[in-house]
Amino acid sequence: MEATTEVEENAVVLRVTGEVDSYTAPLLHEHMAAAFKKAASAGLAVVLDMSGVSFLASSGLSVLVEYHLRGAEKGTPLRVVAPAGSVLRALRATTLTELLELYSSVSEALRRSR
């Protein structure tokens, strides 16, 4: 798994590629913590771009739920970009599509962040 972070418009965009499994979920957790810290200090949302993720295990789903709840509690929204593929299937199978804010593209998520 690889991740990059940058500020775009009114959000901190965290782009993740590769597989998120029990081995790489702690790394995702670290990147999410840094993105949320940066976003909270500037009053921004976090856009998590998972369009480059080829596999998402339950350990990765747990990280998403944790940061969704933290963000809701602290006023830092999490917007997840999952246009298709294994990530969207995993979110649907676990009904997390009802909890998380999902978008089909980063540009769509950024429009929501304004």
FENRA-V954116 format. One record per residue. RES is the residue in one small letter. SS is DSSP state (H for helix, E for strand, C for the rest). NEAR is the number of other C-alpha atoms within 12 Angstrom. Layout:
RES SS NEAR
RES SS NEAR
This chain:
m C 26
e E 22
a E 29
t E 24
t E 28
e E 24
v E 23
e E 22
e C 21
n C 26
a E 36
v E 39
v E 38
l E 37
r E 32
v E 35
t E 25
g E 24
e E 27
v E 33
d C 24
s C 20
y C 16
t C 27
a H 28
p H 20
l H 25
l H 40
h H 30
e H 21
h H 30
m H 40
a H 28
a H 23
a H 35
f H 39
k H 24
k H 24
a H 32
a H 26
s H 17
a H 18
g C 22
l C 31
a E 40
v E 48
v E 49
l E 48
d E 40
m E 41
s E 30
g E 29
v E 33
s E 24
f E 30
l E 36
a C 28
s H 23
s H 23
g H 32
l H 36
s H 24
v H 30
l H 42
v H 28
e H 23
y H 36
h H 31
l H 20
r H 21
g H 30
a H 21
e H 13
k H 19
g C 21
t C 31
p C 36
l E 43
r E 41
v E 45
v E 36
a C 37
p C 25
a C 23
g H 19
s H 22
v H 37
l H 30
r H 21
a H 26
l H 32
r H 19
a H 16
t C 19
t C 14
l H 24
t H 23
e H 12
l C 21
l C 29
e E 29
l E 33
y E 27
s C 25
s C 24
v H 31
s H 23
e H 21
a H 31
l H 30
r H 18
r H 25
s H 27
r C 15
